[in-house]
Amino acid sequence: MVNHVSSFGRNGVHDFLLVRATAIILTLYTIYLCGFLLLAGDVSYMEWTHFFGGLFTKIFTMIALLCILIHAWIGLWQVLTDYIKPALLRGSLQLLLIAVLFGYFFSGLFVLWGA
């Protein structure tokens, strides 16, 4: 019998699709940032703050950050479940990973939107 352990998705296919979808969004975000840097030329602090002050860029950045966290959770969850066999150690590492990912999310939220 196969044991079901906690994953972000419901099964392997769902995780596979989430990883691919987040990778596509991250690729689009990378193209967006590279396009800005190529078109802007020499970027000053004022241009950079104006770029990230726009609503579209803020929303797109938050979506990209969320995609990074989902992508990281699925990838690291797979590594932990494949290579860390003691349940207590694996659970502790997963809890630590979740805490770090939440910290990254809220740090990005406060930096981007201001507190």
DONURO-571224 format. One record per residue (C-alpha): residue number from 1; y, z, x. Coordinates in nm, 2 decimals, decimal comma. Layout:
! residues N
> num / c2 / c3 / c1
> NUM / Y / Z / X .
...
END
This chain:
! residues 115
> num / c2 / c3 / c1
> 1 / 0,00 / 0,00 / 0,00 .
> 2 / 0,35 / -0,08 / 0,12 .
> 3 / 0,60 / 0,20 / 0,14 .
> 4 / 0,94 / 0,13 / 0,01 .
> 5 / 1,22 / 0,26 / 0,23 .
> 6 / 1,59 / 0,26 / 0,16 .
> 7 / 1,76 / -0,07 / 0,23 .
> 8 / 2,09 / -0,21 / 0,12 .
> 9 / 1,93 / -0,47 / -0,09 .
> 10 / 1,63 / -0,45 / -0,32 .
> 11 / 1,40 / -0,65 / -0,10 .
> 12 / 1,38 / -0,87 / 0,20 .
> 13 / 1,50 / -1,18 / 0,02 .
> 14 / 1,80 / -1,00 / -0,11 .
> 15 / 1,88 / -0,86 / 0,24 .
> 16 / 1,83 / -1,21 / 0,38 .
> 17 / 2,08 / -1,36 / 0,13 .
> 18 / 2,33 / -1,08 / 0,19 .
> 19 / 2,32 / -1,13 / 0,57 .
> 20 / 2,37 / -1,51 / 0,53 .
> 21 / 2,65 / -1,47 / 0,27 .
> 22 / 2,84 / -1,21 / 0,49 .
> 23 / 2,79 / -1,44 / 0,79 .
> 24 / 2,95 / -1,73 / 0,60 .
> 25 / 3,25 / -1,51 / 0,50 .
> 26 / 3,29 / -1,38 / 0,85 .
> 27 / 3,28 / -1,74 / 0,98 .
> 28 / 3,56 / -1,84 / 0,74 .
> 29 / 3,76 / -1,54 / 0,84 .
> 30 / 3,72 / -1,63 / 1,21 .
> 31 / 3,84 / -1,98 / 1,13 .
> 32 / 4,14 / -1,84 / 0,94 .
> 33 / 4,24 / -1,62 / 1,23 .
> 34 / 4,19 / -1,89 / 1,49 .
> 35 / 4,39 / -2,14 / 1,28 .
> 36 / 4,68 / -1,89 / 1,27 .
> 37 / 4,66 / -1,84 / 1,64 .
> 38 / 4,65 / -2,21 / 1,72 .
> 39 / 4,93 / -2,30 / 1,48 .
> 40 / 5,16 / -2,01 / 1,58 .
> 41 / 5,14 / -2,08 / 1,95 .
> 42 / 5,29 / -1,78 / 2,13 .
> 43 / 5,25 / -1,49 / 1,88 .
> 44 / 5,50 / -1,21 / 1,89 .
> 45 / 5,47 / -0,87 / 1,74 .
> 46 / 5,70 / -0,97 / 1,45 .
> 47 / 5,49 / -1,28 / 1,37 .
> 48 / 5,17 / -1,08 / 1,39 .
> 49 / 5,30 / -0,81 / 1,16 .
> 50 / 5,43 / -1,07 / 0,92 .
> 51 / 5,09 / -1,24 / 0,92 .
> 52 / 4,90 / -0,92 / 0,84 .
> 53 / 5,17 / -0,82 / 0,59 .
> 54 / 5,08 / -1,10 / 0,36 .
> 55 / 4,86 / -1,00 / 0,06 .
> 56 / 4,61 / -1,28 / 0,11 .
> 57 / 4,55 / -1,18 / 0,47 .
> 58 / 4,51 / -0,81 / 0,38 .
> 59 / 4,26 / -0,89 / 0,11 .
> 60 / 4,07 / -1,13 / 0,33 .
> 61 / 4,07 / -0,88 / 0,61 .
> 62 / 3,93 / -0,61 / 0,38 .
> 63 / 3,66 / -0,84 / 0,25 .
> 64 / 3,57 / -0,94 / 0,61 .
> 65 / 3,55 / -0,57 / 0,71 .
> 66 / 3,32 / -0,50 / 0,42 .
> 67 / 3,11 / -0,79 / 0,52 .
> 68 / 3,09 / -0,66 / 0,88 .
> 69 / 2,97 / -0,32 / 0,75 .
> 70 / 2,71 / -0,48 / 0,52 .
> 71 / 2,59 / -0,71 / 0,80 .
> 72 / 2,57 / -0,42 / 1,04 .
> 73 / 2,39 / -0,19 / 0,80 .
> 74 / 2,12 / -0,44 / 0,72 .
> 75 / 2,07 / -0,54 / 1,08 .
> 76 / 2,06 / -0,18 / 1,22 .
> 77 / 1,85 / -0,06 / 0,93 .
> 78 / 1,59 / -0,33 / 1,02 .
> 79 / 1,59 / -0,22 / 1,38 .
> 80 / 1,56 / 0,14 / 1,30 .
> 81 / 1,27 / 0,09 / 1,05 .
> 82 / 1,09 / -0,14 / 1,30 .
> 83 / 1,13 / 0,07 / 1,62 .
> 84 / 1,19 / 0,43 / 1,52 .
> 85 / 0,87 / 0,56 / 1,36 .
> 86 / 0,93 / 0,94 / 1,32 .
> 87 / 1,08 / 0,97 / 0,97 .
> 88 / 1,31 / 1,26 / 1,06 .
> 89 / 1,46 / 1,09 / 1,36 .
> 90 / 1,50 / 0,76 / 1,17 .
> 91 / 1,66 / 0,94 / 0,87 .
> 92 / 1,90 / 1,12 / 1,10 .
> 93 / 2,00 / 0,81 / 1,28 .
> 94 / 2,05 / 0,63 / 0,95 .
> 95 / 2,27 / 0,91 / 0,82 .
> 96 / 2,47 / 0,90 / 1,14 .
> 97 / 2,51 / 0,52 / 1,11 .
> 98 / 2,62 / 0,55 / 0,75 .
> 99 / 2,89 / 0,81 / 0,85 .
> 100 / 3,01 / 0,58 / 1,13 .
> 101 / 3,03 / 0,28 / 0,90 .
> 102 / 3,22 / 0,48 / 0,64 .
> 103 / 3,46 / 0,59 / 0,91 .
> 104 / 3,51 / 0,23 / 1,02 .
> 105 / 3,58 / 0,13 / 0,66 .
> 106 / 3,83 / 0,40 / 0,59 .
> 107 / 4,00 / 0,35 / 0,93 .
> 108 / 4,04 / -0,02 / 0,85 .
> 109 / 4,17 / 0,06 / 0,50 .
> 110 / 4,43 / 0,30 / 0,63 .
> 111 / 4,54 / 0,08 / 0,92 .
> 112 / 4,57 / -0,23 / 0,70 .
> 113 / 4,72 / -0,08 / 0,39 .
> 114 / 4,90 / 0,22 / 0,55 .
> 115 / 4,86 / 0,57 / 0,42 .
END
